Amino acid sequence: MQNSIGIFDSGIGGVTVLREILKVLPKENYIYYSDSINNPYGDKSDKEIIEICDEIVQNLMNKGCKAIVIACNTASAKAVQFLRNKYYTIPIIAIEPAYKMVYDHNYNDSTLVLATKGTIESEKFNLLYQKYNNYKTYLCPCVGLADIIEEGNQEKLEKYLKSNIGIYAGKVHNVVLGCTHYPLVQQEIKRVLGNVKFFNGASRLAIHLKEILEMQNLINQESEYGKITFIDTSNQQYRKQKRFYQFLKEEIKNEK
C-alpha cells in the first residue's frame, strides 16, 4: 500500500501501539508487520535482531511506506540506531519503556518494570533507568510472557502471572509495561498485583509520530479513514489476523 505507515513487532503485541496511533492519525494507511516466525526477539543476539529488523524495514519500504514505527521494545533497544543510520531518508519512530513517565508523574512510589530479558539487559534501557531511577524500582524480566500472550492460552497466562509477578503484590504502586504485548493482559496483571497504576509508552509515541509527520509534511489529508493491512510471517496468518483485529476492535469500542 503506497504512502503508508509501516509498523512492526515480533507478533501482534504492537496492536497496542497502533491503537494509540489511530487516535491521533485516523486518516493514514497502515501496514502492520507481525514477525511471529522470529518471536521472541528477547532471546536473540543483537546481531540477529539487527539483521531481522533490517530485512523488515527493507520490506516495508519496498511496499511504499513513508515512515516506520518500531512497536517492539527489544527491537527498539537493539536496532533503532543502526536502522536510523542506514535509512536516514525516512522517519523511524521507536517505542521505549515508559520509565521516564514514572519519574514525571509518580516518582515517589515503588515501581515494577515488566519487560523482556533483552530489553532489561539493553544499554538503551539501562541508560534510561540510571537517569530516572527512583531507587524504589524492581526489574522483572518476563521470559516467555509475550509467547503466552501470542498463544492466547488464558489458563497458562494466569498461572504464569501468579508464579512470576505474584511476589510483588502489595509491594508496588507503579507498573511499567515494557513490552507492547503486556497492555493486552493489563487486567489480568491488575488482578494479581492489586490496584496499581500502569505506564506504557504508546501514547507518547503516537503524539511524537504525528509531530514528525507534520514537520515533514507527510500527513495524509485525502481520506476520512485510512486502511490497515495485516501481514504475519508465520504459517498462522488467519489466526493471528483474527486476534489482531479483535484486539483492535475492542479498543475502538471502548473508546466510543
C-alpha positions, 0 to 999 in steps of 0.5 A: 500500500503506497504512502503508508505507515509501516509498523512492526513487532515480533507478533501482534503485541504492537496492536497496542501501539497502533491503537494509540496511533489511530487516535491521533492519525485516523486518516493514514494507511497502515501496514502492520508487520507481525514477525511471529516466525522470529518471536521472541526477539528477547532471546536473540543476539543483537546481531540477529535482531539487527539483521531481522529488523533490517530485512523488515524495514527493507520490506516495508519500504519496498511496499511504499511506506513513508515512515516506520514505527518500531512497536517492539521494545527489544527491537527498539533497544537493539536496532533503532540506531543502526536502522536510523543510520542506514535509512536516514531518508525516512522517519523511524519512530521507536517505542521505549519503556515508559520509565521516564513517565514514572519519574514525571508523574509518580516518582515517589512510589515503588515501581515494577518494570515488566519487560523482556530479558533483552530489553532489561539487559539493553544499554538503551534501557539501562541508560534510561533507568540510571537517569530516572531511577527512583531507587524504589524500582524492581526489574522483572524480566518476563521470559516467555510472557509475550509467547503466552500472550501470542498463544492466547492460552488464558489458563497458562497466562494466569498461572504464569502471572501468579508464579512470576509477578505474584511476589510483588503484590502489595509491594508496588504502586507503579507498573511499567509495561515494557513490552507492547504485548503486556497492555493486552493482559493489563487486567489480568496483571491488575488482578494479581498485583492489586490496584496499581497504576500502569505506564506504557509508552504508546501514547507518547509515541503516537503524539511524537509520530504525528509531530514528525509527520507534520514537520515533514509534511507527510500527513495524509489529508485525502481520506476520512479513514485510512486502511490497515493491512495485516501481514504475519510471517508465520504459517498462522496468518488467519489466526493471528489476523483474527486476534489482531483485529479483535484486539483492535476492535475492542479498543475502538469500542471502548473508546466510543 
